[in-house]
Amino acid sequence: MDVDSASSVVLQALTQATSQDTAVLKPAEEQLRQWETQPGFYSVLLNIFNNHTLDVNVRWLAVLYFKNGIDRYWRRVAPHALSEEEKTSLRAGLITNFNEPVNQIATQIAVLIAKVARLDCPRQWPELIPILLESVKGQDGLLQHRALLTFYHVTKTLASKRLAQDRRLFQDLASGIYSFACSLWNHHTDCFLQQVCARDEAAALNSLERTLLSLKVLRKLTVHGFQDPQQNMEVMGFLNAVFERLKQFLECCRQVGSESPCREKLEKTIILYTKVLLDFLEDHACAFIPLIQRSLEFAVTYVFTPAGEGVTFERFIVQCMNLIKMIVKNDAYKPSKNIDESKPESLEAHKIKTAFFTHPTLTEIGRRLVSHYFLLTEEELAMWEEDPESFAVEETGGDSWKYSLRPCTEVLFLEIFHNYSQTLTPVLLDMVQNLQGPTNVEDPVQLLMKDAVYNAVGLAAYELFDNVDFDQWFKNQLLGELQVSHHRYKLIRRRVIWLIGQWISVKFKSDLRPLLYEVILSLMQDPDLVVRIETATTLKLTVDDFEFRTEQFLPYLESIFGLLFQLLQQVTECDTKMQVLHVISCVIERVNTQIRPYVGCLVQYLPLLWKQSEEHNMLRCAILTTLIHLVQGLGAESKNLYPFLLPVIQLSTDVSQPPHVYLLEDGLELWLVTLENSPALTPELLRIFQNMSALLELSSENLRTCFQIINAYLYLSAIEFLQNYGESLCRSFCELLKDITNEGQVQVLKVVEIALKVSPVLGVHMFQPLMPAVFRGIVDGERYPVVMSTYLGIIGRVLLQNFSFFSSLLSQMASECNQEMDQLLGSMIEMWVDRMDNITQPERRKLSSLALLSLLPSDNSVIQDKFCGIINISVEALHDVMTEDPESGTFKDCMLMIHFEEPKLSDEEEPPTEQDKRKKLLALEDPVHSVSLQQFVYEKLKAQQAMMGDQNFGVLMETVDTELVRQLQEFLQAL
């Protein structure tokens, strides 16, 4: 592409690409896309965005196309890579002038230059940094600013590179320019402070912009530019200067006032100073030790003393609290339990912290955190009144909540309380003592203070375990608080039920649970929505606790569940509905089948909620979780949900539908429990399996659940399922086995094994293509024990239950391996005997014995040659399965199942699913559970003896070890 002749056509295409008319826009975008790989295209773009007379939107688009091109075509190895000649020309053109008049375009050009620098600086672009530094020194305001902006983006990009060689290059750069960066920062900072004093706000704003940019550069250089920064006097000098500059800038906040145009940028700069300290502390904990004292003094002074009044703002307080928290919790600042093993730096840091955190200092911090920062603000109280749901969501961890002051305050309180509990426990207990008894509802200050103190006691529950008799406090004080029904006392009702939730798993007697359920039942009818939502959350913590007893809860189940359902219908916010659904799910999960009489309304409501939540995938996930527990609770009765349930499963597990990204995991779990609890296979339930082939192709972390679903279909209706999906499933398995881990291979093989168990003839027919690989794996001696064990389980079932297929498979394998059938059979038996230790499950060990014994009686010389090994396996299996009757002294097979009995369950045990019952019924027909191994061994040996005659059989038995013969006779003596 000739630059001069192409400029006009590219300019025209860019102009059309800025059009609002798609008929003009689309062809232009397609044309530009085709030009992306044309030599000279980026030179044309450079000329266009450097031409300040052209339309801003066109120039903006030219910059974006250039920037995207760097990612795709700048690297030498990229397809259609730019030539070295053109790249040299482009690099030169990018830094010829820094006079871009439009801020947004200037920023994009700076980012663009930084992208090139990441790939080419310093080797192919050694002149970049010197030219930037020279331009930054210039007197022209615009040129200086744009160069400084570019300097920052280049520094930021180079600092982000993590390869050792790149880090060394950046450290070389940092050591070369650090002095200049410091002087630049100092110069612009001094200018700003002078201009603020002179009330020259326009000039001050310009200087502040340059201060901010130079400080951003210094932050990257300081944190990433030095391997041992504590040994560099300039670095440590800069970090110490940060504290003085912070004080000056905070004082400026007082001077300029909240309405000043400088105020926003001033606060940004203050936050950036704190980020410098926090980043340095995180990356260079040991180098930060000389700064610990000043950091703590500074942060505590501004956050916990009157010095901060009038100058601090929320984000600054958050940063200071983070600084204190990181110093307190930093493992590098804690000595080992054995002092002699501690590093000198750890001891030094610990000494500084111990000297600073005196009893008076800790007491003041603890009291002020609770009595000042824990107090609900006027804005929060207004939100409670105007939008209670939003308040409830934020208080329990909504998105905006995590960026606010409150969580930061609570985390700092916990960290300090954990590390200095001996000092702070008496302080907190004293605050509690001062607030005993009901609080005057006409005293809002006292109400807020009690709310704050109870909040602290809840947060520190684990730390206060030995110091608070919570059971007594609950009975003597908190119950009374909950019975105060005044509107203003809702603060305390809500905080007390929250507090109980925090202590429920720490220290709360089981005997008090019924009393708590009475309280929950009462508060679920409270006039205030926030109290009801908080009560629901505490209910979840209560039923989710280890000490939960179903029988204690059952008298309250109907009433509480009805109130939960009312709350679910009443709330309107997506997050709140999710919160209440989680509580409902938890209750259903814990009471299981006892929920059946009470779920009618919920079952009718969930389809409506599902429809309403079409745009809210996380709410749909909560609905899926509820349905999972609902199906488990309803058992076979869940079939009545199928008109709603099956379309939900269909959508959630269809990878062609966009929502599957969110719903798949829960959807698969719901699919599985639906199958496990289904009394019979319906056509609709069978049809959903069409989703499975695409899921198996994904080979995702959900593969295990997919295999469980396949197994559930086999247990539910093997013949119908295999007739419909056996062939496609076998094809999927053949593909999977080409590239799958050993664990995945076992999952596939277990499906085949179950298919053979539930339908020996059809199972073999459907999975016939997999059988040669299984047989070959045994003969070749598969190394992975679990895979080998599963191979033997599969062939064991074929040999025992479908001998005609085994014979044809043996013939096929002999032909493929160019061996005699008897020779191959001998190799298989020999490997089976050798690898018997790979089989750990008693069921499979018995199956192996039954399978090999089924070869008897036989006059085949190979089988007789392996007779000793077969007897060896049989005796081992007899040891596994035979138990001695203490009264008669005789042995019996403990794996025999005579008839199916419904198990007697305690209240805490979950009842068997329909699938559990199907497995039991199937076991009654399974040779492993229906054939006595003892009797089978006896009959096969008798048959072999009859075939060979006593003398020849005696010779055969002499090939068996005498000790094995003795053990065998002991097992068979009663027959």
Buried (B, 14 or more C-beta within 10 A) or exposed (E): BEBEEBBEEBBEBBBBBBEEEEEBBEEBBEBBEEBBBEBBBBBBBBBBBBEEEBEEEBBBBBBBBBBEBBEBBBEEEEEEBBEEEBBBBBBEBBBEEBBBEBEEBBBBBBBBBBBBBBBBBBEBBEEBBEBBBEBBEEEEEEBBBBBBBBBBBBBBBBBEEEEEEBBEBBBEBBBEBBEBBBEBBBBBBEBBBEBBEEEEBEBBBBBBBBBBBBBBBBBBBBBBBBEEBBEBEBBBEBBEBBBEBBBBBBEBBEEBEEEBEBBEBBBEBBBBBBBBBBBBBEEBBBBBBBBBBBBBEBBBBBBBEEBBEEBBBEBBBBBBBBBBBBBBBBEBBBBEEEEEEBEEBBBBBBBBBEEBBEEEBBBBBBBBBBBEBBBBEEEBBEBBEEBBBBBBBBBBEBEEBEEBBBBBBBBBBBBBBBBBBEBBBEBBBEBBEEBEEBBEBEEEEEBBBBBBBBBBBBBBBBBBEEEBEBBEBBBEBBBEBBEBEEEBBBBBBBBBBBBBBBBBBBBBEEEBBBEBBEBBBBBBEBEBBBBBBBBBBBBBBBBBBEEBBBEBBEEBBEBBBBBBBBBBBBBEBBBBBBBBBBBBBBBBBBBBBBBBEBBEBBBEEBBEBBEEBEEBBEBBBBBBBBBBBBBBBBBEBBBEBBEBBBBBBBBBBBBEBEBBEBBBBBBBBBBBBBBBBBBEBBEBBBEBBEBBBBBBEEBBEBBEBBBBBBBBBBBBBBBEBBBBBBBBBBEBBBBBBEEBEEEBBBBBBBBBBBBBBBBBEBBBBBBBEBBEEBBBBBBEEBEBBBBBBBBBBBBBBBBBBBEEBBEBBBEBBBEEBEBEBBEBBBBBBBBBBEBBEBBEEBBBBBBBBBBBBBBBBBEBEBBBBBBBBBBBBBBBBBEBBBEEEEEEEEBBBEBBBEEEEEEEEEEEEEBBBBBBBBBBEBBEEBBBBEBBBBEBBBBBBBEBBEEBEEEBBEEBBEEBEEEBBEBBEEBBEEE
